[in-house]
Amino acid sequence: MSLVAVHQVSMAQETESFRFTLQEAIDFALENNQSVKNAKLEEEIADKQVGEILADGLPQVNANANLLHNYKIQQTVIENENGFPDPTAPDGTPIPFGLGIPYTSGFDFALTQMVFDGSFFIGLEAAKTFTQLSKKDHIKTKIDIAEAVSKAYFGVLVNVERLTLVERNYSRLDSLLQETQVMYNNGFAEKIDVNRVKVQFNNAKVEMDNYQQIVDLSRSLLKFQMGLKPNTPLELTTEIQAIDFDFELTKNFSYENRIEYAQMNIQKELNDLDIKNVRMKYYPKIDLVANYGRNTGNTSLGDVFSDDWFGAGAIGLRATMPIFDGLRKRRQVQQRQLKGQQIDYSLNLLKNNIDVEIEQALTTYNRQIEMMQAQQENMGLSEEVYEVAKIKYAEGVGSNIEVIDADATFKQSQINYYNALYDALISKIDLQKAYGILL
């Protein structure tokens, strides 16, 4: 994405108001969350690594050129024979003889083409398998982001409902305070009755301010998880009453549904390929080699390029056969075999953990649903008690304390219900993740 496009997206987030359902918020996060973007880049990097390894199987061509001043020519000692190289010396005398010329130049081209290398083909297969692992890592990141966004989204919804309740409680206590004040002015209530209601009223006002901050913080957390700027206007369109707790879990659960299990299986496959790769190093490597070059020389630098150039070239096969490496490869194979056993143990442990996680998540979910339903019923009953206490007090057959106690009980039942509702929503997400059906 260009800098101009990035700037345009940034400006759009500052001015545009976003409206999201829960699924739309998850979809947006899967495109804009920084962790997801990094995971996608890791997947692309893995793809490029396959091409990097594949390049080793293509022709390798190199060019070399040199210009040398042989300021001290190496001397070779030979036996003088028939006056050569020194006519004045007797035969059999060791004579130093310089082979070379002060200035030389040359260039050559060399080509190498792999014919057979078992490690190359295993490495290429391993690179492709590693790409699959990167894709699984990408999916794992998406699942984690979907979980985080869902929980943050539910957090905003529940906190907004809590704030609405606090505002209603504040309005209700405001009305009760005014009614009690009128009754006090008319001699039907005592000053202490007014004070009791006023204490509750002041507490409700502080609580309302606190919950407004909680709503703002939970909304900021959701924006962060989605990849939105903190100052971006955000509206949630999914209503909390519309969230369905009735969903069918798959009866034929497979461990492959869990991304962690799939990741570990790929790790096992990579380890098996690593063993094959080490064993392939016992086989010879065969390359096609070819080179061609030209060189020249002279006694002066100025004339080094003016004389004739002499060509030389060769083509053939080169084989490299390992004979003995001190049992290094054997020890490497043994290490990887032991690592394979570790992976097997880890797979069994993971399966057991998944079984326990599913059992715990299912138990927690059922318990939270029952608790939410019980708290919902309690909220309705406490509201009825409050309304009756308020009517009795207005008709002079009840006490102010009874109304305040009923109001406190009603408010607490509301808090308990929305706490239970939030816990039920979170347990739903945990259960879906445990079954591997969150994304």
Kinemage of the C-alpha trace (Angstrom):
@kinemage 1
@onewidth
@group {chain A} dominant
@subgroup {mainchain}
@vectorlist {calphas} color= white
{ca met a 1} P 0.000 0.000 0.000
{ca ser a 2} L 1.414 3.422 -0.940
{ca leu a 3} L 1.997 6.245 1.542
{ca val a 4} L -0.842 8.204 -0.056
{ca ala a 5} L -3.228 5.267 0.391
{ca val a 6} L -2.138 4.830 4.020
{ca his a 7} L -2.744 8.530 4.642
{ca gln a 8} L -6.184 8.302 3.042
{ca val a 9} L -7.134 5.327 5.240
{ca ser a 10} L -5.883 7.182 8.313
{ca met a 11} L -7.909 10.294 7.422
{ca ala a 12} L -10.983 8.153 6.738
{ca gln a 13} L -10.749 6.588 10.197
{ca glu a 14} L -10.633 10.029 11.789
{ca thr a 15} L -13.675 11.378 9.961
{ca glu a 16} L -15.849 8.372 9.070
{ca ser a 17} L -18.214 6.783 11.562
{ca phe a 18} L -18.020 2.993 11.508
{ca arg a 19} L -21.053 0.795 12.206
{ca phe a 20} L -20.401 -2.903 12.759
{ca thr a 21} L -22.279 -6.027 13.636
{ca leu a 22} L -20.220 -8.580 15.557
{ca gln a 23} L -19.351 -10.516 12.390
{ca glu a 24} L -18.485 -7.319 10.520
{ca ala a 25} L -16.201 -6.275 13.377
{ca ile a 26} L -14.427 -9.642 13.201
{ca asp a 27} L -14.088 -9.422 9.404
{ca phe a 28} L -12.700 -5.899 9.667
{ca ala a 29} L -10.173 -6.991 12.308
{ca leu a 30} L -9.020 -9.912 10.159
{ca glu a 31} L -8.039 -7.392 7.491
{ca asn a 32} L -6.668 -4.568 9.635
{ca asn a 33} L -5.261 -5.983 12.874
{ca gln a 34} L -1.466 -5.627 12.922
{ca ser a 35} L -0.892 -9.172 14.221
{ca val a 36} L -2.904 -10.608 11.328
{ca lys a 37} L -0.961 -8.476 8.855
{ca asn a 38} L 2.343 -9.730 10.275
{ca ala a 39} L 1.138 -13.343 10.101
{ca lys a 40} L 0.185 -12.832 6.462
{ca leu a 41} L 3.641 -11.409 5.743
{ca glu a 42} L 5.218 -14.457 7.406
{ca glu a 43} L 3.198 -16.635 5.047
{ca glu a 44} L 4.456 -14.643 2.055
{ca ile a 45} L 8.035 -14.869 3.355
{ca ala a 46} L 7.689 -18.663 3.500
{ca asp a 47} L 6.531 -18.665 -0.123
{ca lys a 48} L 9.609 -16.691 -1.128
{ca gln a 49} L 11.843 -19.138 0.748
{ca val a 50} L 10.565 -21.918 -1.503
{ca gly a 51} L 11.740 -19.909 -4.503
{ca glu a 52} L 15.081 -19.310 -2.798
{ca ile a 53} L 15.679 -23.051 -2.360
{ca leu a 54} L 14.440 -23.754 -5.885
{ca ala a 55} L 17.120 -21.382 -7.190
{ca asp a 56} L 19.814 -23.790 -5.980
{ca gly a 57} L 18.622 -26.309 -8.590
{ca leu a 58} L 18.941 -23.858 -11.472
{ca pro a 59} L 22.157 -23.136 -13.404
{ca gln a 60} L 24.719 -21.112 -11.456
{ca val a 61} L 26.857 -18.855 -13.674
{ca asn a 62} L 29.752 -16.749 -12.417
{ca ala a 63} L 32.217 -14.441 -14.171
{ca asn a 64} L 35.714 -13.619 -12.930
{ca ala a 65} L 38.279 -11.149 -14.184
{ca asn a 66} L 41.732 -10.163 -12.930
{ca leu a 67} L 44.665 -7.888 -13.636
{ca leu a 68} L 47.813 -8.860 -11.701
{ca his a 69} L 51.226 -7.315 -11.164
{ca asn a 70} L 53.536 -10.143 -10.241
{ca tyr a 71} L 56.029 -7.870 -8.465
{ca lys a 72} L 58.019 -10.885 -7.231
{ca ile a 73} L 57.925 -13.871 -9.510
{ca gln a 74} L 58.099 -17.214 -7.770
{ca gln a 75} L 61.318 -19.148 -8.343
{ca thr a 76} L 61.349 -22.830 -9.190
{ca val a 77} L 64.504 -24.788 -8.502
{ca ile a 78} L 65.430 -27.225 -11.274
{ca glu a 79} L 68.505 -29.303 -12.084
{ca asn a 80} L 70.781 -27.851 -14.741
{ca glu a 81} L 71.032 -30.190 -17.685
{ca asn a 82} L 72.825 -29.718 -20.997
{ca gly a 83} L 73.390 -26.051 -20.182
{ca phe a 84} L 69.770 -25.323 -19.375
{ca pro a 85} L 68.767 -23.086 -17.788
{ca asp a 86} L 72.344 -21.877 -17.052
{ca pro a 87} L 74.930 -22.608 -19.803
{ca thr a 88} L 77.749 -21.602 -17.488
{ca ala a 89} L 76.875 -24.043 -14.749
{ca pro a 90} L 77.844 -27.709 -14.760
{ca asp a 91} L 75.155 -30.297 -15.290
{ca gly a 92} L 73.353 -31.438 -12.115
{ca thr a 93} L 73.645 -28.034 -10.418
{ca pro a 94} L 70.396 -26.806 -8.756
{ca ile a 95} L 69.414 -23.614 -10.541
{ca pro a 96} L 66.576 -21.226 -9.459
{ca phe a 97} L 64.374 -20.531 -12.417
{ca gly a 98} L 61.566 -17.909 -12.509
{ca leu a 99} L 58.367 -19.020 -14.250
{ca gly a 100} L 56.086 -16.110 -14.961
{ca ile a 101} L 55.785 -12.615 -16.334
{ca pro a 102} L 55.404 -9.275 -14.496
{ca tyr a 103} L 51.898 -8.408 -15.747
{ca thr a 104} L 49.081 -10.852 -16.424
{ca ser a 105} L 45.351 -10.521 -17.042
{ca gly a 106} L 42.518 -12.947 -17.570
{ca phe a 107} L 38.800 -13.592 -17.381
{ca asp a 108} L 36.636 -16.686 -17.300
{ca phe a 109} L 33.023 -17.853 -17.074
{ca ala a 110} L 32.035 -20.841 -14.958
{ca leu a 111} L 28.731 -22.732 -15.085
{ca thr a 112} L 27.502 -25.304 -12.575
{ca gln a 113} L 24.277 -27.237 -13.009
{ca met a 114} L 23.067 -29.621 -10.340
{ca val a 115} L 22.418 -33.095 -11.739
{ca phe a 116} L 21.643 -34.941 -8.521
{ca asp a 117} L 21.549 -33.820 -4.889
{ca gly a 118} L 19.130 -35.654 -2.622
{ca ser a 119} L 19.267 -32.932 0.026
{ca phe a 120} L 18.030 -30.384 -2.494
{ca phe a 121} L 14.814 -32.243 -3.249
{ca ile a 122} L 14.129 -32.974 0.419
{ca gly a 123} L 14.858 -29.351 1.281
{ca leu a 124} L 12.447 -28.179 -1.394
{ca glu a 125} L 9.723 -30.446 -0.012
{ca ala a 126} L 10.464 -29.216 3.521
{ca ala a 127} L 10.200 -25.599 2.394
{ca lys a 128} L 6.779 -26.254 0.889
{ca thr a 129} L 5.708 -27.988 4.097
{ca phe a 130} L 6.988 -25.025 6.096
{ca thr a 131} L 4.770 -22.830 3.950
{ca gln a 132} L 1.818 -24.907 5.123
{ca leu a 133} L 2.918 -24.322 8.705
{ca ser a 134} L 3.024 -20.571 8.066
{ca lys a 135} L -0.524 -20.755 6.728
{ca lys a 136} L -1.614 -22.575 9.885
{ca asp a 137} L 0.096 -19.899 11.979
{ca his a 138} L -1.843 -17.297 10.010
{ca ile a 139} L -5.100 -19.115 10.753
{ca lys a 140} L -4.132 -19.412 14.447
{ca thr a 141} L -3.602 -15.655 14.596
{ca lys a 142} L -6.991 -15.084 12.975
{ca ile a 143} L -8.674 -17.336 15.527
{ca asp a 144} L -7.002 -15.471 18.398
{ca ile a 145} L -8.087 -12.131 16.930
{ca ala a 146} L -11.654 -13.375 16.375
{ca glu a 147} L -11.742 -14.457 20.023
{ca ala a 148} L -10.334 -11.146 21.274
{ca val a 149} L -12.687 -9.049 19.113
{ca ser a 150} L -15.730 -11.101 20.122
{ca lys a 151} L -14.972 -10.744 23.824
{ca ala a 152} L -14.210 -7.033 23.467
{ca tyr a 153} L -17.413 -6.532 21.453
{ca phe a 154} L -19.473 -8.301 24.126
{ca gly a 155} L -17.702 -6.235 26.761
{ca val a 156} L -18.857 -3.022 25.101
{ca leu a 157} L -22.437 -4.284 24.715
{ca val a 158} L -22.696 -5.365 28.354
{ca asn a 159} L -21.061 -2.200 29.684
{ca val a 160} L -23.436 -0.057 27.619
{ca glu a 161} L -26.356 -1.969 29.141
{ca arg a 162} L -24.874 -1.517 32.592
{ca leu a 163} L -24.525 2.220 31.961
{ca thr a 164} L -28.139 2.376 30.785
{ca leu a 165} L -29.236 0.652 34.007
{ca val a 166} L -27.209 3.050 36.126
{ca glu a 167} L -28.782 5.992 34.288
{ca arg a 168} L -32.237 4.535 34.919
{ca asn a 169} L -31.387 4.010 38.576
{ca tyr a 170} L -30.190 7.581 38.739
{ca ser a 171} L -33.428 8.840 37.176
{ca arg a 172} L -35.479 6.611 39.455
{ca leu a 173} L -33.692 7.862 42.567
{ca asp a 174} L -33.992 11.431 41.305
{ca ser a 175} L -37.782 10.993 41.116
{ca leu a 176} L -37.846 9.277 44.512
{ca leu a 177} L -35.781 12.084 46.026
{ca gln a 178} L -38.150 14.714 44.665
{ca glu a 179} L -41.203 12.790 45.889
{ca thr a 180} L -39.658 12.298 49.339
{ca gln a 181} L -38.755 15.993 49.476
{ca val a 182} L -42.385 16.921 48.668
{ca met a 183} L -43.636 14.526 51.323
{ca tyr a 184} L -41.178 16.022 53.816
{ca asn a 185} L -42.315 19.553 52.945
{ca asn a 186} L -45.925 18.465 53.509
{ca gly a 187} L -45.103 16.803 56.814
{ca phe a 188} L -45.553 13.205 55.618
{ca ala a 189} L -41.846 12.262 55.853
{ca glu a 190} L -38.894 12.967 58.084
{ca lys a 191} L -35.621 14.691 57.226
{ca ile a 192} L -33.768 11.423 57.675
{ca asp a 193} L -35.894 9.897 54.915
{ca val a 194} L -34.753 12.629 52.539
{ca asn a 195} L -31.130 12.130 53.563
{ca arg a 196} L -31.284 8.374 53.002
{ca val a 197} L -32.561 8.850 49.464
{ca lys a 198} L -30.056 11.606 48.789
{ca val a 199} L -27.160 9.347 49.800
{ca gln a 200} L -28.368 6.741 47.325
{ca phe a 201} L -28.868 9.440 44.693
{ca asn a 202} L -25.293 10.777 45.097
{ca asn a 203} L -23.872 7.252 44.918
{ca ala a 204} L -25.816 6.633 41.714
{ca lys a 205} L -24.383 9.807 40.169
{ca val a 206} L -20.796 8.754 40.971
{ca glu a 207} L -21.516 5.258 39.670
{ca met a 208} L -22.915 6.682 36.430
{ca asp a 209} L -19.732 8.715 35.845
{ca asn a 210} L -17.577 5.654 36.564
{ca tyr a 211} L -19.506 3.449 34.151
{ca gln a 212} L -19.199 6.046 31.410
{ca gln a 213} L -15.430 5.745 31.722
{ca ile a 214} L -15.699 1.944 31.698
{ca val a 215} L -17.730 2.082 28.474
{ca asp a 216} L -15.139 4.381 26.883
{ca leu a 217} L -12.276 2.087 27.908
{ca ser a 218} L -14.001 -1.061 26.646
{ca arg a 219} L -14.758 0.676 23.345
{ca ser a 220} L -11.099 1.719 23.040
{ca leu a 221} L -10.041 -1.895 23.630
{ca leu a 222} L -12.366 -3.057 20.860
{ca lys a 223} L -10.957 -0.438 18.470
{ca phe a 224} L -7.442 -1.609 19.274
{ca gln a 225} L -8.319 -5.248 18.585
{ca met a 226} L -9.987 -4.268 15.312
{ca gly a 227} L -7.103 -2.093 14.122
{ca leu a 228} L -9.002 1.203 14.377
{ca lys a 229} L -7.538 4.459 15.631
{ca pro a 230} L -8.625 5.399 19.196
{ca asn a 231} L -10.441 8.541 18.032
{ca thr a 232} L -12.472 6.748 15.332
{ca pro a 233} L -16.254 6.958 15.919
{ca leu a 234} L -17.573 3.427 16.390
{ca glu a 235} L -21.154 2.209 16.662
{ca leu a 236} L -22.128 -1.385 17.428
{ca thr a 237} L -25.279 -2.539 15.670
{ca thr a 238} L -25.658 -6.032 17.160
{ca glu a 239} L -28.161 -5.891 20.016
{ca ile a 240} L -27.325 -7.881 23.081
{ca gln a 241} L -30.871 -9.253 23.233
{ca ala a 242} L -30.428 -10.672 19.723
{ca ile a 243} L -27.418 -12.830 20.616
{ca asp a 244} L -28.349 -16.481 20.253
{ca phe a 245} L -27.086 -18.923 22.840
{ca asp a 246} L -28.626 -21.891 21.038
{ca phe a 247} L -26.008 -23.254 18.657
{ca glu a 248} L -25.284 -26.839 17.713
{ca leu a 249} L -21.864 -28.269 18.409
{ca thr a 250} L -20.473 -30.840 16.022
{ca lys a 251} L -21.133 -34.376 17.188
{ca asn a 252} L -18.264 -35.852 15.174
{ca phe a 253} L -15.496 -33.802 16.745
{ca ser a 254} L -12.067 -34.214 15.174
{ca tyr a 255} L -8.806 -33.079 16.731
{ca glu a 256} L -7.908 -31.700 13.318
{ca asn a 257} L -10.531 -29.013 13.973
{ca arg a 258} L -8.098 -27.534 16.473
{ca ile a 259} L -5.440 -25.476 14.747
{ca glu a 260} L -2.872 -26.359 17.425
{ca tyr a 261} L -3.181 -30.055 16.566
{ca ala a 262} L -2.758 -29.339 12.853
{ca gln a 263} L 0.310 -27.206 13.579
{ca met a 264} L 1.950 -29.952 15.610
{ca asn a 265} L 1.286 -32.542 12.889
{ca ile a 266} L 3.107 -30.313 10.420
{ca gln a 267} L 5.981 -30.021 12.903
{ca lys a 268} L 6.157 -33.832 12.941
{ca glu a 269} L 6.181 -33.924 9.143
{ca leu a 270} L 8.995 -31.367 9.052
{ca asn a 271} L 11.009 -33.455 11.509
{ca asp a 272} L 10.546 -36.561 9.329
{ca leu a 273} L 11.759 -34.597 6.316
{ca asp a 274} L 14.753 -33.429 8.323
{ca ile a 275} L 15.677 -37.062 8.990
{ca lys a 276} L 15.413 -37.842 5.260
{ca asn a 277} L 17.543 -34.820 4.482
{ca val a 278} L 20.377 -35.997 6.748
{ca arg a 279} L 20.235 -39.502 5.291
{ca met a 280} L 20.390 -38.102 1.762
{ca lys a 281} L 23.805 -36.674 2.590
{ca tyr a 282} L 25.160 -40.235 2.438
{ca tyr a 283} L 24.509 -40.204 -1.334
{ca pro a 284} L 26.889 -38.603 -3.837
{ca lys a 285} L 26.306 -35.171 -5.325
{ca ile a 286} L 26.688 -34.863 -9.083
{ca asp a 287} L 27.098 -31.561 -10.915
{ca leu a 288} L 27.616 -30.586 -14.525
{ca val a 289} L 30.500 -28.099 -14.698
{ca ala a 290} L 31.771 -25.977 -17.568
{ca asn a 291} L 34.144 -23.067 -17.817
{ca tyr a 292} L 35.801 -20.953 -20.428
{ca gly a 293} L 38.392 -18.204 -20.059
{ca arg a 294} L 41.141 -16.235 -21.775
{ca asn a 295} L 44.397 -14.809 -20.428
{ca thr a 296} L 47.383 -12.793 -21.530
{ca gly a 297} L 50.558 -11.272 -20.098
{ca asn a 298} L 53.380 -8.813 -20.805
{ca thr a 299} L 56.507 -7.369 -19.289
{ca ser a 300} L 54.986 -3.842 -19.150
{ca leu a 301} L 51.625 -2.715 -17.879
{ca gly a 302} L 50.904 -0.548 -20.902
{ca asp a 303} L 51.208 -3.473 -23.299
{ca val a 304} L 49.388 -6.080 -21.216
{ca phe a 305} L 46.155 -5.788 -23.245
{ca ser a 306} L 47.817 -5.414 -26.650
{ca asp a 307} L 49.183 -8.936 -27.076
{ca asp a 308} L 47.291 -12.046 -28.047
{ca trp a 309} L 44.804 -13.588 -25.643
{ca phe a 310} L 44.909 -17.336 -25.124
{ca gly a 311} L 41.741 -19.296 -24.507
{ca ala a 312} L 41.064 -22.315 -22.292
{ca gly a 313} L 37.913 -24.235 -21.468
{ca ala a 314} L 36.584 -27.462 -20.016
{ca ile a 315} L 33.302 -29.271 -19.542
{ca gly a 316} L 32.450 -32.359 -17.539
{ca leu a 317} L 30.813 -33.945 -14.528
{ca arg a 318} L 31.881 -33.578 -10.931
{ca ala a 319} L 30.868 -36.097 -8.283
{ca thr a 320} L 31.328 -35.685 -4.550
{ca met a 321} L 31.014 -38.836 -2.475
{ca pro a 322} L 31.098 -38.702 1.351
{ca ile a 323} L 33.235 -41.482 2.803
{ca phe a 324} L 33.442 -40.988 6.571
{ca asp a 325} L 32.396 -38.047 8.728
{ca gly a 326} L 33.114 -39.369 12.196
{ca leu a 327} L 29.512 -40.661 12.530
{ca arg a 328} L 28.201 -37.066 12.502
{ca lys a 329} L 25.194 -37.790 10.272
{ca arg a 330} L 24.297 -40.880 12.294
{ca arg a 331} L 24.174 -38.810 15.474
{ca gln a 332} L 22.091 -36.181 13.677
{ca val a 333} L 19.559 -38.805 12.616
{ca gln a 334} L 19.362 -40.157 16.151
{ca gln a 335} L 18.738 -36.673 17.550
{ca arg a 336} L 15.891 -36.080 15.122
{ca gln a 337} L 14.378 -39.477 15.846
{ca leu a 338} L 14.303 -38.607 19.545
{ca lys a 339} L 12.742 -35.267 18.683
{ca gly a 340} L 10.080 -37.167 16.712
{ca gln a 341} L 9.264 -39.159 19.854
{ca gln a 342} L 8.929 -35.890 21.756
{ca ile a 343} L 6.472 -34.631 19.164
{ca asp a 344} L 4.449 -37.855 19.477
{ca tyr a 345} L 4.275 -37.410 23.240
{ca ser a 346} L 3.295 -33.772 22.778
{ca leu a 347} L 0.520 -34.773 20.365
{ca asn a 348} L -0.919 -37.212 22.903
{ca leu a 349} L -0.655 -34.591 25.624
{ca leu a 350} L -2.362 -32.026 23.401
{ca lys a 351} L -5.223 -34.442 22.689
{ca asn a 352} L -5.712 -34.990 26.412
{ca asn a 353} L -5.625 -31.248 27.039
{ca ile a 354} L -8.194 -30.682 24.302
{ca asp a 355} L -10.490 -33.302 25.838
{ca val a 356} L -10.242 -31.636 29.250
{ca glu a 357} L -10.670 -28.179 27.736
{ca ile a 358} L -13.837 -29.210 25.893
{ca glu a 359} L -15.284 -30.850 29.007
{ca gln a 360} L -14.526 -27.797 31.150
{ca ala a 361} L -15.797 -25.350 28.537
{ca leu a 362} L -19.045 -27.272 28.084
{ca thr a 363} L -19.618 -27.525 31.839
{ca thr a 364} L -18.867 -23.835 32.332
{ca tyr a 365} L -21.144 -22.851 29.460
{ca asn a 366} L -24.111 -24.849 30.793
{ca arg a 367} L -23.553 -23.509 34.297
{ca gln a 368} L -23.323 -19.900 33.082
{ca ile a 369} L -26.532 -20.254 31.057
{ca glu a 370} L -28.389 -21.557 34.110
{ca met a 371} L -26.953 -18.781 36.257
{ca met a 372} L -27.894 -16.124 33.691
{ca gln a 373} L -31.476 -17.404 33.546
{ca ala a 374} L -31.700 -17.469 37.353
{ca gln a 375} L -30.360 -13.922 37.638
{ca gln a 376} L -32.768 -12.762 34.956
{ca glu a 377} L -35.663 -14.168 36.985
{ca asn a 378} L -34.297 -12.558 40.158
{ca met a 379} L -34.091 -9.204 38.390
{ca gly a 380} L -37.755 -9.418 37.421
{ca leu a 381} L -38.811 -10.413 40.943
{ca ser a 382} L -36.771 -7.659 42.613
{ca glu a 383} L -38.298 -5.114 40.257
{ca glu a 384} L -41.759 -6.212 41.324
{ca val a 385} L -40.739 -5.928 44.996
{ca tyr a 386} L -39.433 -2.419 44.398
{ca glu a 387} L -42.609 -1.297 42.634
{ca val a 388} L -44.791 -2.685 45.461
{ca ala a 389} L -42.606 -1.042 48.138
{ca lys a 390} L -42.777 2.269 46.296
{ca ile a 391} L -46.598 2.110 46.018
{ca lys a 392} L -46.925 1.219 49.712
{ca tyr a 393} L -44.681 4.116 50.671
{ca ala a 394} L -46.641 6.550 48.490
{ca glu a 395} L -49.886 5.381 50.121
{ca gly a 396} L -48.452 5.760 53.604
{ca val a 397} L -48.460 2.088 54.525
{ca gly a 398} L -44.764 1.478 53.899
{ca ser a 399} L -41.474 2.921 55.089
{ca asn a 400} L -38.764 4.854 53.345
{ca ile a 401} L -36.196 2.258 54.414
{ca glu a 402} L -38.224 -0.469 52.747
{ca val a 403} L -38.145 1.461 49.448
{ca ile a 404} L -34.402 2.109 49.663
{ca asp a 405} L -33.677 -1.536 50.497
{ca ala a 406} L -35.865 -2.697 47.635
{ca asp a 407} L -34.122 -0.274 45.285
{ca ala a 408} L -30.682 -1.520 46.379
{ca thr a 409} L -31.798 -5.137 45.917
{ca phe a 410} L -33.188 -4.335 42.476
{ca lys a 411} L -29.995 -2.600 41.443
{ca gln a 412} L -27.847 -5.464 42.714
{ca ser a 413} L -29.994 -7.990 40.834
{ca gln a 414} L -29.470 -5.979 37.661
{ca ile a 415} L -25.714 -5.989 38.199
{ca asn a 416} L -25.784 -9.714 38.903
{ca tyr a 417} L -27.771 -10.378 35.741
{ca tyr a 418} L -25.436 -8.486 33.421
{ca asn a 419} L -22.397 -10.018 35.095
{ca ala a 420} L -23.927 -13.439 34.458
{ca leu a 421} L -24.830 -12.439 30.900
{ca tyr a 422} L -21.259 -11.367 30.163
{ca asp a 423} L -19.877 -14.574 31.688
{ca ala a 424} L -22.300 -16.601 29.552
{ca leu a 425} L -21.192 -14.782 26.407
{ca ile a 426} L -17.530 -15.372 27.209
{ca ser a 427} L -18.181 -19.053 27.965
{ca lys a 428} L -19.872 -19.360 24.566
{ca ile a 429} L -16.745 -18.033 22.836
{ca asp a 430} L -14.516 -20.356 24.896
{ca leu a 431} L -16.682 -23.354 24.022
{ca gln a 432} L -16.628 -22.567 20.300
{ca lys a 433} L -12.855 -22.169 20.424
{ca ala a 434} L -12.478 -25.456 22.313
{ca tyr a 435} L -14.410 -27.251 19.564
{ca gly a 436} L -12.417 -25.468 16.865
{ca ile a 437} L -15.448 -23.761 15.310
{ca leu a 438} L -14.837 -20.145 16.336
{ca leu a 439} L -13.643 -19.107 12.873
